[in-house]
Amino acid sequence: MLSIKPQMLMFPFQAESVAYVVCNHFGLDTSEYSFSYIASWSSGKNMKELRASMDTIRKTSADMIGQIEEKLKELQIERAEQEADVVEQTEEMSAMQYAEQTINRLEQERTIFSNDQRNLIVNFAYKLDDREAMEKLAENLAESILDGNREAVQKLIGEAEEQIESLPDSMIGLSELHEVGFYSESMLPLTRERAVELHHEGVTVYGLTGAVGGQEQSQRIMNLELDILQHDGLFGVTKFEWENYRRSQETIMTPEEKAKIKETLLLESDGKRYGIYQINSGQEERGYQFLSLETAKEMGFTVDGKDYQMVYSERLRDATTLDNLFERFNIERPNDFTGHSMSVSDVIIMNRGGRLAAYYVDSFGFTELPDFVAQRVEMLNDNPVKAYPEVYMGTLEKAMQERNVDAYLDSRKLNIDCKNAIEQAIAEGFNGMRLNPDVAVGVIEKYGEERVAFVLANTLKQLSYDGRFSDGNKRWADGIDIPENISRGMDLNRDYIVGSHPAVLNGFIDMARKEIRTRKLEEVLGVKNQHITETTRGYEAEGHTGTWYAMDMKTYHGERFFQMRNEEYGQDVADIIVSENGTLVAEDIWHGFDEGAREAISEYLEENGATVYDLIDLPDQATVILADGTVMKIMEQQPISTDTWEPTLTGQNLRGEEQKFSFFEIHKVRENNGIDLKMPENHYIDQYYVIEDLAAKGGMKIERYKDLGAALGAYYSLPNHKMKALGIENTAPLRGSLDFIQCKNGIDTLIYDCQEVEGWLNPQIYNTFKEIGNSLAVHDTEIAYQIGDQYFTIQTVEDGYDYTFYDKDYLELDGGVYDDPTISITEAMENILEDEGLSIEDASVMDYEEMYAEIEYAEEERLEKIQFERTCPKAFFDGYDREAALKSYEGITVQFKMSGMYLTVQPTEEGYKYLVYDQELHEISGDACGNPEDSIQKAMYASLKNEGLEDVECVKVDDREFRDKVISHSKEVLASGDVRFTSELGRCETALNGMDRAEIEYEVLFHARAVLEEMGLENEVTLIGARVHGS
């Protein structure tokens, strides 16, 4: 039995002992060295003094362990901050800086890229602002360069350049748009200068404002050039508009069409041109090629236009002669000339203001060929390829910049000729009462659909104020692009205004549009249809025997239909109905234009593009069926508006109630004549997309869905403290995308951009938008906000909105139900906050789930505090002074009523320590708890919770008496012969410098064991226990 009094003496072995304890705490085993070292130092030393130094060893090692752990925590925090700084610095980098960092990373060991390649990568990053795509480009390019794969390198460069060049403005990139806080999948950036240019081209341009300074991002259509000049910020064009514009600039034409256009200009125009013809390279027999005319005749050859092809044509200058042309095409041939040098047997046609002559290039000089022009004209007319000179879209200045003046002048002259031809056709085809039904056919045949439409649309736009032109024709004209053509302050487009009487011209436009539609149908069918009139006889109907004659005619939807009867059998066989272009529409007709016939005519009209869009007004007494099946009667004629989704139309439903509806809700209209017009089936939507956060830095996460329900489900699953979005990507006429919902400050907000962007006002989008709106209206919403030092939550419930205010500790202050479900959640919030003197502008959205977890935790702590107060009243701790108690290590002791167990909590330098005793005063558990700043009440509650005793009722006992009682009990146990290793007294004591007896006793036993092992006496000496003096 070892009896030890604590002393404060220092011994050399203390340093090694402290080192051992510290290393052992951090998992380092030094026992093999430490024990032998300590034993050698302690050999011959006074055991009493060695034991007394244990206190110093314990305190010193504890201090060192505390300091090391504190330093480790600081280092961990610094490292985390450094890593966070690196991430933050990377996120804060501009697109170009990040690209340069990527290049530097790839070139750490060697130089890989050329200067041009580096510039391409940086420019790609600036223009597209897609870090993932830029890194992929740089890494793939580096890999291909290092592999020596030149083909792959060129392909990557070409693809990157193509993406860069696809943007509408070479002077600005998406990164600049994002830097000002504007994020949109559907918007491409423009500088002011480019915005003005595209505005002049008729492209819809937007003024953009980013989400900075607390304001939300926004976009506004620039209706006037003045709007663009006054807008302070960037500009944009939607992908849809830009792709549409790009497509409109492309002209796809076959070589045959191009050749025919050039020869048409040469042979049929009144302009001055020349053309060079050379014998076909594909001719099997080219017997007279390179022969003089006389030699060719002697050998039996006749020069024929069919043996030639035109290889070049351009405008003819007044001073140009045949000799000039011969010299030019042998010495200074034009760059776009693809034939061989001008040689004997070539033919030149010269058109001097409508006077055409052909000349054979002979051995000496030129010989005129009187039949060659007529031969080529005949070939031109027999050529099945339909091709007309292109309408030049632009000004003379633009043509000069493009070095394409000839195309402008040719097109301008043809526009004026076309305008004159229309005036002449009207003058000759109008008998004072009506126009000849075929009045537009000849003009379109000569000048082509595009030019006739251009001249007529230009006239309607120039005279848009004239009410004698129908709204339908004006709307048609609005759909045709007529670029401005201002030169020296004069509008040159006014030269193309048709001067005929507006009322008669309006009828001509109707017929021209109809003829154009018929030609498009012929083009699709690949046939030339017949033209049926009231006097038609001998008509042969496909699938029917004999010939037929017209016996009755009805006009439906602006198109004439003829009831045809068999010329041989008459009324003995059923009649048929055909359209005026000879297409069979209905058969087995016994009662003229009855309901069955009208149904067949309706189907024919639908197949050929007739829809409700062709209606200018809803007729009085018409029947309308909506997409949802509602049937309504129209009680008065009403104008149709296709440029808004608003319910501008009114009908009477089957219950006799008046009901308003939008044009886009219509499924079918039955006119008074029994003809049905349907809303066209529209497959505009390709897929839906969901963006996780529009404001995300370094690229947005986007998921795509084919089904709206799946897209809405994915959208709703995302937290509403982020700026999530749901949108639509379309397929036709050009690919584009628009957001339909955006989550703004926690609130799901419908975005109405689709109502302002061309092409998106259609029934499928309308009904989808309506479905999205209905979904939002019934979707349960939960939002959390911080407002100053308070918190606020609101959620939808059956009878309105449930709301709660919380204090800074997440404890409930006030709340209730705002019982008006008819208003929006935004309106409800505004009213609730206003009543509290708060503003929605000051509300900052939070993660609802995280905030709710904080609220639950705070409520749990509050309930625990109530429970502790009940089981362990606050009165137990009245008058307790930690600082004073720390001198004597006086604590608080309680006894549990039911079990009779005890709990003691006493202060320590590090905080508090608690011990649990059974009924027989044996220590059964304990641990450190709390911080020096905590009250002993808080430490007591933490101890009870740690031991699972928070709901056990207890009474206070005198701590000093209990301490003495425990010590006495320990002595009694020892006196009874029950010798234990230690006294099991774990209370901190002043006499032991804050240590407890059991702790010192364990360390003494540990050290004694080491000494015995060193001396080789571990098997001869048995350690029974250790006691601090007085135990």
Secondary structure, DSSP 8 states (H G I E B T S, - for coil): -EEE-------THHHHHHHHHHHHHTT---HHHHHHHHHHHHTTS-HHHHHHTHHHHHHHHHHHHHHHHHHHHHHHHHHHHHHHHHHHHHHHS-HHHHHHHHHHHHTSSS----HHHHHHHHHHHHHH--HHHHHHHHHHHHHHHHHT-HHHHHHHHHHHHHHHHTSS-TT--HHHHHHTT---TTEEEE-HHHHHHHHHTT---EEEE-S-TT---EEEE--SHHHHHH--SEEEEEHHHHHHHHHHH-----HHHHHHHHHHHHHH-SS-EEEEEEE-TT-S--TTTT--HHHHHHTT----GGGEEEEEEEE--TT--HHHHHHHHHHS--TT--S----TT-EEEEEETTEEEEEEE-SSSEEE-TTHHHHHHHHHHH-----------S-HHHHHHTT-HHHHHHHHHHHHHHHHHHHHHHHHHB-SS-B-TTTTHHHHHHH-HHHHHHHHHHHHHHTTT-TTS-HHHHHHHHTS-----EETTEEGGGGG---S-HHHHHHHHHHHHHHHHHHHHHHHHTS------TT--SB--TTS-S-EEEEEEEEETTEEEEEEEETTTBTTS-EEEEETTS-EEEEEESSSS-HHHHHHHHHHHHHTT--GGG-SEE-TT-EEEETTS-EEE--S-EE---S--S--EEEEETTS-EEEE-GGGEEEEE-TTS-EEE------EEEEEEES-TT-TT---EEEESSHHHHHHHHHHS-TTS--EEEEEE-SSS-EEEEEEEEETTEEEE--GGGTSTT--SHHHHHHHHHHHHHHHHS--EEEEEETTEEEEEEEETTEEEEEEE-TTS-EEEEEEE--TTS-HHHHHHHHHHHTT--GGG-EEE-HHHHHHHHHHHHHHHHHHHHHHHHS-GGGGTT--HHHHHHHT--EEEEETTT--EEEEEEETTEEEEEEE-TT--EEEEEEES-TTS-HHHHHHHHHHHTT-TTS-EEEE-HHHHHHHHHHHHHHHHHTT---SS-----B-TTTTT-BHHHHHHHHHHHHHHHHHHHT-TTT-----EEETT-
